[in-house]
Amino acid sequence: MIRRRLWAASLGVLAATAVVLSGCARSVDGAAASIYDDPFKVAGLDATSGPSGARKGAPDADLPVTGTDGGEIDTMAANAVSDIESYWRTEFPALFQRKFEPVEELISWDPRDSDGPRFCGDSTEELLNAGYCSTDHTIGWDRALLLPEVVEKFGIVAAVFVLAHEYGHAVQTKAGIADENVGGGIVREQQADCFAGAFMRHIAEDKAPHFTLNTSDGLNKVLASAVAIGDTDPNDPDNVHGSAFERVTATQIGFTDGPAACTRIDEKEIDSRRADLPQRFADDSDDGELPVTDESVEAFFTSFQQIFDLSDPPTLQLDGADLDCADADVTEPVSYCPATNTIGVSVDALAERGTPGRPGRRELFQTKLTGDYNAYVLLASRYTLALQRDRGDDLHSPQTALRAACLSGVITGALSPASPATLAEGSVWLSPGDLDEAVSGLLTDGLAASDVNGETVPSGFSRVDAFRTGVLGGEQACEGRYR
């Protein structure tokens, strides 16, 4: 969500001290190799395209559920809790040197029912949620509206992710970490996302009795669910889960580095990830949206040129993405042609991509978070191909695609109004929510993380990680990681 600034905007790569995912290294022929060296790996795992969902033939868990209707959602939820508890029976004692205590009760309800079971002492009528109650160590969920919509839009494992997040709160309570009265709740929520991410890796490693998860579209959908269900109003003090960008980051920390890394998430760590990024709208009238027009595209293009200062900057054409290019395919709605060093834009199509969406009347949330930065980050990614051409990089490879995502992150960070240097007057700047829109696009079609022919890598996890590396680590981090 970008607004046009009428005075000098800010420029500069975000502080290199900001934390990016630490990842890990493996040994290849006796030498250390980064887990990011192979674009077809996902935090060290193969980018698989196998089944995701309920494991066929697995017997259902024998866990009682208060208020159950005996249906598929409650069966799935009980199986999920069974697998989650099996995971924590091993991980909890190893991590906290304490005996693991499973939750006392599982509670299911239909929020349309006026006489359903109570949860945490309150009525469950109109309670469209899942939650953990620390007062009686119970977990409950809405089986009629919330979880069915999660399953329909993002798959069964996304619903398991929701429950793994809630069980993360149970782990925090029994371990005595992340006091809910400290840090405004954000630390507690980010740790729970991280714990859920660690459990997602457990499933992806084929260790869960009831579920499977591939690391391409399956994991992409899990992360997309975190985007869709994240906090949407940064000015609302009750929004303590964090932005979609923050939720996905916390989930990826757990998936990459395991549950021990989650315990190290605190206010300082979260602040380091927020760096200079905008956190609040200036006032209630600001929605952060800048509609895509010829003028706005030209303004962004000018800002990109100031950020990278290429010796041979590309030219901009606004009469269509088809440039009749000799050495690259058309990638609607924005294309880059290396032969002529030109970026072509189909402005109307790009504007459609950048139009904010709204949930339908009977929807709880959108499948994809849309807005103006869905469009502008794609424009940025095509500009980064000109930068790669300027440096003599290959423009037709998976590394090209991840560099495009990473360098688009560099541009995004440089557009933050709190960045340390300055763009010229009349430039554009970043608004709260822009990163969430970028992440949503990276997880769905991934065009902003594609090479000159529009080819991307299968893992949305890797695409988002590349983008975040650029946002938080800067241009040098992109060059070091995606050689």
C-alpha positions as CSV (number, residue, x, y, z in Angstrom):
1,M,0.0,0.0,0.0
2,I,1.9,3.0,-1.3
3,R,1.0,6.6,-0.9
4,R,2.5,9.4,-3.0
5,R,4.7,11.6,-0.8
6,L,4.6,15.4,-1.5
7,W,8.0,16.0,0.2
8,A,11.3,14.2,0.2
9,A,10.8,10.4,0.6
10,S,13.3,8.1,2.3
11,L,15.8,5.8,0.7
12,G,18.5,3.4,1.9
13,V,18.9,-0.3,2.6
14,L,17.6,-1.3,6.0
15,A,20.2,-1.8,8.6
16,A,22.2,-4.9,8.0
17,T,22.0,-5.8,11.6
18,A,18.4,-6.8,11.2
19,V,17.8,-10.5,11.8
20,V,17.1,-12.8,8.9
21,L,16.5,-16.5,9.2
22,S,19.7,-18.0,10.4
23,G,19.2,-21.3,8.5
24,C,21.9,-23.8,8.8
25,A,24.7,-25.4,6.8
26,R,25.3,-28.9,5.6
27,S,28.5,-30.5,4.5
28,V,29.1,-31.3,0.8
29,D,32.4,-33.1,0.0
30,G,33.7,-31.9,3.4
31,A,32.9,-28.2,2.8
32,A,30.1,-26.2,4.4
33,A,27.3,-25.3,2.0
34,S,24.3,-23.1,2.7
35,I,20.8,-24.6,2.7
36,Y,20.0,-21.8,0.2
37,D,22.5,-22.9,-2.4
38,D,19.9,-25.2,-4.0
39,P,16.8,-23.4,-5.1
40,F,14.9,-26.7,-5.2
41,K,15.4,-27.2,-1.5
42,V,13.1,-25.9,1.3
43,A,15.1,-25.1,4.4
44,G,17.3,-28.2,3.6
45,L,14.4,-30.5,2.6
46,D,13.6,-31.5,-1.0
47,A,10.9,-29.4,-2.7
48,T,8.4,-32.2,-3.0
49,S,5.1,-32.3,-4.9
50,G,3.5,-35.3,-3.3
51,P,0.3,-35.6,-1.3
52,S,-0.7,-33.1,1.4
53,G,-3.6,-33.8,3.8
54,A,-4.9,-36.7,5.8
55,R,-2.8,-39.8,5.6
56,K,-4.7,-42.6,3.9
57,G,-5.4,-45.6,6.0
58,A,-4.3,-44.2,9.4
59,P,-6.7,-45.1,12.2
60,D,-8.4,-42.2,13.9
61,A,-7.1,-41.0,17.3
62,D,-8.9,-42.1,20.4
63,L,-9.3,-38.7,22.0
64,P,-12.6,-37.5,23.5
65,V,-14.0,-34.2,22.2
66,T,-16.6,-32.4,24.3
67,G,-19.5,-31.1,22.2
68,T,-18.5,-33.0,19.1
69,D,-21.0,-33.8,16.3
70,G,-18.9,-36.8,15.3
71,G,-18.2,-35.2,11.9
72,E,-15.1,-34.9,9.7
73,I,-13.8,-31.6,11.2
74,D,-13.8,-32.9,14.7
75,T,-12.2,-36.2,13.6
76,M,-9.5,-34.2,11.8
77,A,-9.0,-31.9,14.8
78,A,-8.6,-34.8,17.3
79,N,-6.1,-36.5,14.9
80,A,-4.2,-33.2,14.7
81,V,-4.0,-32.8,18.5
82,S,-3.0,-36.5,18.8
83,D,0.0,-35.9,16.4
84,I,0.9,-32.6,18.0
85,E,0.9,-34.2,21.5
86,S,3.1,-37.0,20.2
87,Y,5.5,-34.4,18.9
88,W,5.7,-32.5,22.1
89,R,6.1,-35.6,24.3
90,T,9.5,-35.8,22.8
91,E,10.4,-32.1,22.2
92,F,9.0,-30.6,25.4
93,P,11.2,-32.5,27.9
94,A,14.3,-32.0,25.7
95,L,13.7,-28.3,25.4
96,F,12.4,-27.4,28.9
97,Q,13.7,-30.2,31.1
98,R,10.1,-30.8,32.4
99,K,7.5,-33.5,32.0
100,F,5.1,-32.8,29.2
101,E,1.4,-32.3,30.3
102,P,-1.2,-32.7,27.5
103,V,-4.2,-30.4,27.5
104,E,-7.0,-31.4,29.9
105,E,-9.9,-31.2,27.4
106,L,-10.8,-30.7,23.7
107,I,-13.9,-28.7,23.1
108,S,-15.8,-28.3,19.8
109,W,-18.7,-26.0,19.1
110,D,-21.0,-24.6,16.4
111,P,-21.1,-20.8,16.9
112,R,-24.7,-20.7,15.6
113,D,-25.8,-22.8,18.5
114,S,-27.1,-20.9,21.5
115,D,-26.7,-23.9,23.9
116,G,-23.3,-25.3,22.9
117,P,-20.5,-26.1,25.4
118,R,-18.8,-23.3,27.2
119,F,-15.1,-22.5,26.5
120,C,-12.9,-20.8,29.0
121,G,-16.0,-20.0,31.1
122,D,-17.8,-18.2,28.3
123,S,-20.5,-19.0,25.8
124,T,-19.4,-20.3,22.4
125,E,-22.3,-18.7,20.6
126,E,-21.0,-16.5,17.8
127,L,-17.4,-17.5,18.7
128,L,-15.8,-18.0,15.3
129,N,-12.4,-18.9,16.6
130,A,-10.0,-21.6,17.8
131,G,-8.2,-21.0,21.1
132,Y,-6.3,-22.2,24.1
133,C,-7.6,-21.4,27.6
134,S,-4.7,-21.1,30.1
135,T,-7.0,-21.1,33.1
136,D,-8.1,-24.7,32.6
137,H,-5.5,-25.9,30.1
138,T,-8.1,-26.7,27.3
139,I,-8.2,-26.2,23.5
140,G,-11.3,-25.5,21.6
141,W,-12.4,-24.8,18.0
142,D,-15.3,-23.7,15.8
143,R,-16.1,-26.8,13.8
144,A,-18.9,-25.2,11.7
145,L,-17.6,-22.1,10.2
146,L,-13.9,-21.3,10.9
147,L,-12.1,-24.6,10.4
148,P,-14.3,-25.7,7.4
149,E,-13.4,-22.4,5.6
150,V,-9.7,-22.9,6.4
151,V,-9.9,-26.5,5.0
152,E,-11.8,-25.4,1.9
153,K,-9.4,-22.5,1.0
154,F,-6.1,-23.8,2.2
155,G,-6.3,-27.6,2.8
156,I,-6.5,-29.9,5.8
157,V,-2.9,-29.2,7.0
158,A,-3.7,-25.5,7.3
159,A,-6.3,-26.4,9.8
160,V,-3.8,-28.5,11.6
161,F,-1.5,-25.5,11.6
162,V,-4.2,-23.5,13.4
163,L,-4.4,-26.1,16.1
164,A,-0.6,-26.4,16.3
165,H,-0.5,-22.6,16.9
166,E,-3.1,-23.0,19.8
167,Y,-1.1,-25.9,21.2
168,G,1.9,-23.7,21.1
169,H,0.2,-21.5,23.7
170,A,-0.3,-24.6,25.9
171,V,3.4,-25.3,25.6
172,Q,4.2,-21.7,26.6
173,T,2.0,-21.9,29.6
174,K,3.4,-25.2,31.0
175,A,7.0,-24.1,30.2
176,G,6.5,-20.8,31.9
177,I,7.7,-18.7,28.9
178,A,6.2,-15.7,27.0
179,D,4.0,-14.2,29.7
180,E,0.8,-13.0,28.0
181,N,1.0,-9.7,30.0
182,V,4.5,-8.9,28.6
183,G,5.2,-7.4,25.2
184,G,1.5,-6.7,24.4
185,G,0.9,-10.3,23.4
186,I,3.0,-10.2,20.2
187,V,5.8,-12.3,21.6
188,R,3.4,-15.0,22.7
189,E,1.7,-15.1,19.3
190,Q,4.9,-15.1,17.3
191,Q,6.3,-17.9,19.4
192,A,3.1,-19.9,18.9
193,D,3.4,-19.4,15.1
194,C,7.0,-20.5,15.3
195,F,6.1,-23.7,17.3
196,A,3.5,-24.4,14.7
197,G,6.1,-24.0,12.0
198,A,8.4,-26.5,13.7
199,F,5.5,-29.0,13.8
200,M,4.9,-28.4,10.1
201,R,8.4,-29.5,9.4
202,H,7.7,-32.6,11.5
203,I,4.8,-33.4,9.1
204,A,6.9,-32.5,6.0
205,E,9.6,-35.0,7.2
206,D,6.8,-37.7,7.1
207,K,6.9,-38.2,10.9
208,A,3.2,-37.5,11.7
209,P,0.9,-40.5,11.9
210,H,-2.2,-38.8,10.5
211,F,-1.0,-36.2,8.0
212,T,1.4,-35.6,5.1
213,L,2.7,-32.3,3.7
214,N,4.6,-31.6,0.5
215,T,7.0,-28.7,0.5
216,S,5.7,-27.0,-2.6
217,D,2.0,-26.2,-3.0
218,G,1.1,-27.9,0.3
219,L,3.4,-25.8,2.4
220,N,2.6,-22.7,0.3
221,K,-1.0,-23.1,1.3
222,V,-0.2,-23.4,5.0
223,L,1.8,-20.1,4.8
224,A,-0.9,-18.5,2.8
225,S,-3.4,-19.3,5.6
226,A,-1.1,-17.4,8.0
227,V,-1.3,-14.5,5.6
228,A,-5.1,-14.6,5.3
229,I,-5.7,-15.0,9.0
230,G,-3.1,-12.4,10.1
231,D,-4.0,-9.0,11.7
232,T,-5.2,-6.6,9.0
233,D,-5.5,-3.3,10.9
234,P,-2.1,-2.2,12.3
235,N,-3.8,0.7,14.2
236,D,-6.0,-1.7,16.2
237,P,-4.4,-2.3,19.7
238,D,-6.2,-5.6,19.9
239,N,-4.3,-7.0,16.9
240,V,-1.5,-8.8,18.6
241,H,-0.8,-11.7,16.2
242,G,1.5,-9.5,14.0
243,S,1.3,-8.7,10.3
244,A,1.2,-11.4,7.7
245,F,4.9,-10.7,7.0
246,E,5.7,-11.3,10.7
247,R,3.5,-14.4,11.0
248,V,5.1,-16.0,8.0
249,T,8.6,-15.1,9.3
250,A,7.9,-16.7,12.7
251,T,6.5,-19.8,11.1
252,Q,9.6,-20.1,8.8
253,I,11.9,-19.7,11.8
254,G,10.3,-22.7,13.4
255,F,10.3,-24.7,10.2
256,T,13.9,-23.9,9.5
257,D,15.5,-24.0,12.9
258,G,13.2,-26.0,15.1
259,P,11.4,-25.2,18.4
260,A,14.5,-24.1,20.3
261,A,14.7,-21.1,18.0
262,C,11.1,-20.2,18.9
263,T,12.0,-19.7,22.6
264,R,14.5,-17.0,21.5
265,I,11.8,-14.9,20.0
266,D,11.3,-11.9,22.3
267,E,10.5,-8.2,21.9
268,K,14.0,-7.3,20.9
269,E,14.1,-10.1,18.2
270,I,10.7,-8.9,16.8
271,D,11.9,-5.3,16.8
272,S,15.0,-6.3,14.8
273,R,12.7,-7.9,12.2
274,R,10.6,-4.8,12.0
275,A,13.7,-2.6,11.5
276,D,12.7,0.6,9.7
277,L,9.4,-0.8,8.3
278,P,6.2,1.3,8.8
279,Q,4.0,-0.1,11.5
280,R,1.1,2.3,11.7
281,F,-1.0,4.4,9.4
282,A,-0.7,8.2,9.9
283,D,-4.4,8.6,10.5
284,D,-7.8,6.8,10.1
285,S,-8.3,8.2,6.6
286,D,-5.1,6.6,5.2
287,D,-5.7,3.2,3.7
288,G,-2.2,3.2,2.1
289,E,-3.6,2.4,-1.4
290,L,-2.2,4.2,-4.5
291,P,-4.2,3.0,-7.6
292,V,-2.1,1.8,-10.5
293,T,-1.9,4.5,-13.3
294,D,0.6,5.6,-15.8
295,E,1.7,8.3,-13.4
296,S,2.1,6.0,-10.4
297,V,4.1,3.4,-12.5
298,E,6.4,6.2,-13.7
299,A,6.9,7.4,-10.2
300,F,7.9,4.0,-9.0
301,F,10.2,3.5,-12.0
302,T,11.9,6.8,-11.1
303,S,12.3,5.6,-7.5
304,F,13.9,2.3,-8.6
305,Q,16.4,4.2,-10.7
306,Q,17.4,6.3,-7.7
307,I,17.8,3.2,-5.5
308,F,20.1,1.2,-7.9
309,D,21.6,4.0,-10.1
310,L,22.3,1.7,-13.0
311,S,24.9,2.7,-15.6
312,D,22.5,1.6,-18.3
313,P,19.0,1.9,-16.8
314,P,16.1,0.3,-18.6
315,T,13.5,2.3,-20.6
316,L,9.8,2.1,-19.7
317,Q,7.0,1.5,-22.2
318,L,3.4,1.7,-21.0
319,D,1.6,0.4,-24.1
320,G,1.7,-3.3,-23.2
321,A,3.8,-6.1,-21.8
322,D,4.4,-7.7,-25.2
323,L,7.7,-6.2,-26.3
324,D,8.2,-8.6,-29.3
325,C,11.4,-9.6,-27.5
326,A,14.0,-11.7,-29.1
327,D,15.4,-13.3,-25.9
328,A,12.6,-13.4,-23.4
329,D,8.9,-14.5,-23.1
330,V,6.0,-12.2,-22.4
331,T,5.2,-12.1,-18.6
332,E,1.9,-10.3,-18.4
333,P,1.2,-7.8,-17.0
334,V,4.9,-6.7,-16.8
335,S,7.7,-7.9,-19.0
336,Y,11.4,-7.3,-19.3
337,C,13.3,-7.6,-22.6
338,P,17.1,-7.9,-22.2
339,A,17.8,-7.4,-25.9
340,T,16.4,-3.9,-25.8
341,N,16.7,-3.3,-22.0
342,T,13.1,-2.3,-21.9
343,I,10.3,-2.9,-19.4
344,G,6.8,-3.1,-20.9
345,V,3.6,-2.7,-18.8
346,S,0.0,-3.5,-19.5
347,V,-1.2,-0.8,-17.1
348,D,-4.9,-1.9,-17.0
349,A,-4.0,-5.5,-16.2
350,L,-1.4,-4.4,-13.6
351,A,-4.1,-2.1,-12.1
352,E,-6.4,-5.1,-11.8
353,R,-3.7,-7.1,-10.0
354,G,-3.3,-4.2,-7.6
355,T,-7.0,-3.7,-6.8
356,P,-7.8,-4.4,-3.1
357,G,-10.0,-7.3,-2.5
358,R,-12.6,-7.8,0.2
359,P,-14.1,-11.0,1.8
360,G,-17.5,-12.0,0.4
361,R,-20.6,-11.6,2.6
362,R,-20.3,-15.2,3.8
363,E,-16.5,-15.3,3.9
364,L,-14.4,-14.9,7.1
365,F,-11.2,-14.1,5.1
366,Q,-9.8,-13.9,1.6
367,T,-7.8,-16.6,0.0
368,K,-5.3,-14.0,-1.3
369,L,-4.5,-10.7,0.2
370,T,-4.6,-8.1,-2.6
371,G,-3.8,-4.5,-2.9
372,D,-1.6,-2.0,-4.7
373,Y,1.7,-3.5,-3.7
374,N,0.8,-6.8,-5.4
375,A,1.2,-4.8,-8.6
376,Y,4.2,-2.6,-7.6
377,V,6.4,-5.4,-6.3
378,L,5.9,-7.2,-9.7
379,L,7.1,-4.0,-11.4
380,A,10.1,-3.9,-9.0
381,S,11.0,-7.5,-9.7
382,R,11.1,-6.9,-13.5
383,Y,13.4,-3.9,-12.8
384,T,15.7,-6.1,-10.8
385,L,16.2,-8.2,-14.0
386,A,17.7,-5.1,-15.6
387,L,20.0,-4.8,-12.6
388,Q,21.0,-8.4,-13.0
389,R,21.7,-7.8,-16.7
390,D,23.8,-4.8,-15.8
391,R,25.9,-7.1,-13.6
392,G,26.3,-9.8,-16.3
393,D,24.1,-12.4,-14.3
394,D,22.2,-15.2,-16.0
395,L,18.6,-14.2,-16.5
396,H,17.2,-17.7,-17.2
397,S,17.7,-19.7,-14.0
398,P,16.1,-20.5,-10.6
399,Q,18.8,-18.3,-9.0
400,T,17.7,-15.5,-11.3
401,A,14.1,-15.9,-9.9
402,L,15.3,-15.9,-6.3
403,R,17.6,-12.9,-6.9
404,A,14.6,-11.1,-8.4
405,A,12.6,-11.7,-5.2
406,C,15.5,-10.8,-3.0
407,L,16.3,-7.5,-4.8
408,S,12.6,-6.7,-4.9
409,G,12.9,-6.9,-1.1
410,V,15.8,-4.5,-1.2
411,I,13.6,-2.0,-3.2
412,T,10.8,-2.5,-0.7
413,G,13.0,-1.8,2.3
414,A,14.5,1.3,0.6
415,L,11.0,2.7,0.1
416,S,10.3,2.7,3.8
417,P,9.7,6.3,5.0
418,A,12.0,5.6,8.0
419,S,15.0,4.5,6.0
420,P,18.1,6.5,6.6
421,A,18.8,8.2,3.3
422,T,16.6,10.2,0.9
423,L,14.9,9.9,-2.4
424,A,14.0,12.9,-4.5
425,E,10.8,14.9,-3.9
426,G,7.7,13.3,-5.5
427,S,8.9,9.8,-5.0
428,V,6.8,7.0,-3.5
429,W,7.0,5.3,-0.1
430,L,5.9,2.2,1.7
431,S,2.8,1.9,3.9
432,P,1.8,-0.7,6.5
433,G,0.4,-3.8,4.8
434,D,2.5,-3.6,1.7
435,L,4.8,-6.4,2.7
436,D,1.8,-8.6,3.5
437,E,0.5,-8.0,-0.1
438,A,3.9,-8.9,-1.5
439,V,4.1,-12.1,0.6
440,S,0.6,-13.2,-0.5
441,G,1.6,-12.8,-4.2
442,L,4.8,-14.7,-3.7
443,L,2.9,-17.6,-2.1
444,T,0.3,-17.8,-4.8
445,D,1.5,-17.2,-8.4
446,G,5.1,-16.3,-7.5
447,L,5.5,-14.0,-10.6
448,A,7.5,-11.5,-8.6
449,A,10.0,-14.3,-7.9
450,S,10.5,-15.4,-11.5
451,D,13.2,-15.2,-14.2
452,V,12.9,-13.3,-17.4
453,N,10.6,-15.9,-18.9
454,G,8.3,-16.0,-15.8
455,E,9.7,-19.3,-14.5
456,T,9.7,-19.5,-10.7
457,V,10.8,-22.1,-8.1
458,P,8.1,-24.4,-6.8
459,S,8.5,-23.4,-3.1
460,G,6.7,-20.3,-1.9
461,F,8.6,-20.8,1.3
462,S,11.9,-20.1,-0.7
463,R,10.4,-17.2,-2.6
464,V,9.2,-15.5,0.6
465,D,12.5,-16.2,2.3
466,A,14.4,-14.6,-0.6
467,F,12.2,-11.5,-0.4
468,R,12.6,-11.1,3.3
469,T,16.4,-11.5,2.9
470,G,16.4,-8.4,0.7
471,V,14.0,-6.4,3.0
472,L,16.0,-7.1,6.1
473,G,19.5,-7.9,4.9
474,G,19.9,-5.6,1.9
475,E,21.6,-5.9,-1.5
476,Q,24.8,-7.5,-0.2
477,A,22.8,-10.3,1.5
478,C,21.1,-11.1,-1.9
479,E,24.4,-11.3,-3.7
480,G,25.9,-13.5,-1.0
481,R,23.0,-15.9,-0.8
482,Y,21.8,-16.2,-4.4
483,R,25.1,-16.3,-6.4
